[in-house]
Amino acid sequence: MVAAGTSAAVASRLLGREVTGERAITVDQTNESVIVGDEVVVKWLQPPVLTPHPGVELLHHLASRGFADMPGFVGVDERDDMVHAVVTRYLPGALDGWDWFVDEVDGWLHASLPFVNLVTWAERMGELTARLHGALADLQPSVVAARTYHLQAVDRLDDAMRMVDGDEGIRLRALEPSVRAALAPLDSNELLAAHRIHGDLHAGQFLRAQDQLVITDFDGNPLADSRERRLPQSPLLDVASMVQSIDHVGRIVVKRRHPWRGAEVEDFIAVATAAALAAYGPVDAAKLHALRVAQELHEFRYAATHLQRWMYVPDAALPALLRP
């Protein structure tokens, strides 16, 4: 728990003037965030991260490239070679995609919003991801072997089959041959273009305030260490994560709000994911599909390790990806 007044003191120092008033952000998150003066968000890292912090590096680079589709970067609280907090501009009324996009799909199913709204937001997520990658393309440009991702995905599959039990585990193990076949396009020595990427790009990282849409939280994969998060990666990883999160929005809607309307939500998923990909631009379809499958294996492992109640999401999303 951050002591009262600490966030305001950091914000005041970085802004060069006094700001007061603190409100904790109460949503479930790894770190602790406090809104100060309705101007900035002070995100306290739990625990602090040794410099150079991967997310801070991205924020500095994106700001230098004039990337405006993110909350404005204010600065960091850095002491003793450790980053303790990251401070960004506050976006009043913003909701993340696990809220606003779920509400959009819910509104469509209640006939209060047109379907085109959903498609438009998916397109904007794809366009925004493309702009992000354009701004990051010159940060540690490199290449990575496709086989690297194949080996990672196979490890995820083996872990998931070992860790996931119950009916979900039975269904997952029945899919093993299809999963291995879907991963095959990555089993090559082909070199993929790589650079620094977001690393954890899902619907929850797309903040919306009315018609404004921005990307947030550049800390990268929370399950990876700082060294790994600073490595160049194929931007296809972000694309796979982003587009599968649109699928996950649909799974949440069915599970929590409309359990008998799964067929309609499957239609939403198909159209919205295709729209996001078209808006992003040309990609290697076979490799992207393999990485989307790998993303669902990550979701199985994440659910088994950290959030059991999330298991229904990959349990529905993976077989949908593998249908002919």
C-alpha positions, 0 to 999 in steps of 0.5 A: 500500500502506497502511503497517502501523499506519496503519489501527489509528491511524485506528481508535483515534482515531475510536473514542476508545480503542486498537485493535490488529491489522490484516488486509487484505481481499484481494478485488479492489477499487478501494480498499484495506480493512483490518480492525482489531481485528475491530471496524472496517473502514478503507477507504482511498480510492485516490486520496483524494476531495475533500470533500464525499465522496458516500459520506460524505454518504450515510452521515451521512444514513442514520445520521441517519435511523436506517437500520440495514441497513448496517454501522455508520458510525464516521467518516472520516479527513479531512485537507487537505479530502480524505477519505482513509479511511472507517471502518465497523463490521466484520461478522464472517463476512460474504460479499458476494452474488457469494459467498453468492448464488452458493453458494445457487444452487449448493446448490439445483442440488446439491439441498442447498438448497430453491428457496424459499431463493433466492426468500426472499433475492431478496425480502429484497434487494428489501425492503432496497432499498425501505427504503434508498430510503425513508431517502434520499427526503428527500436532495436530492429533485428530478426528472429527465427520462426522456430523460436516461436515454435519451440515456445509454443510446443513448451506451452502445449506440453505445460498446458496439457500437464497443468489443465485438469478436469473437462477442460484438460480432457478437451485440450488433450483431444486437440493435441494433434490439431494444435501441433499441425496448426503450429507447423508453419513456425517450424522453420529456419525462416527469419522474421523481421523483429523490433521492440513491441508492446508485448502484452497487447490485448483489449484491456490495453486499449483505453477508450474515452468517448471516441478517443482510443489509446494504447496503454501499459507498455511494461510487456509480458508480466510473466517474462523477466526484464531481460526478455521483455527488452528483446526484439520480437516479431510484431506478429506476436502483438497482432496475434494477442490483439486479435485473440483478445477480440475473440475473448471479448466475445467469450466474456459476453457469452459467459457473463451476459448472454449464455444462449447467444453463442452463435451470434457472438461467434459471428461477431468474433469472425467479422470483428477479427477479420476487420481488425486484421484487414485494418492492420495490413498484410501479414503472413496468414499461416504464421499469424494463425499459428501464433494465435494458437500459441496465444491460446496455449499461453491463456491456458497456462496463465489460467492454470497458474494465476486465474482459474476462472479464466479457463473458460476463455481458451477452452472456447477460443482454441477449438474455434481457431482449429475448426476447418 
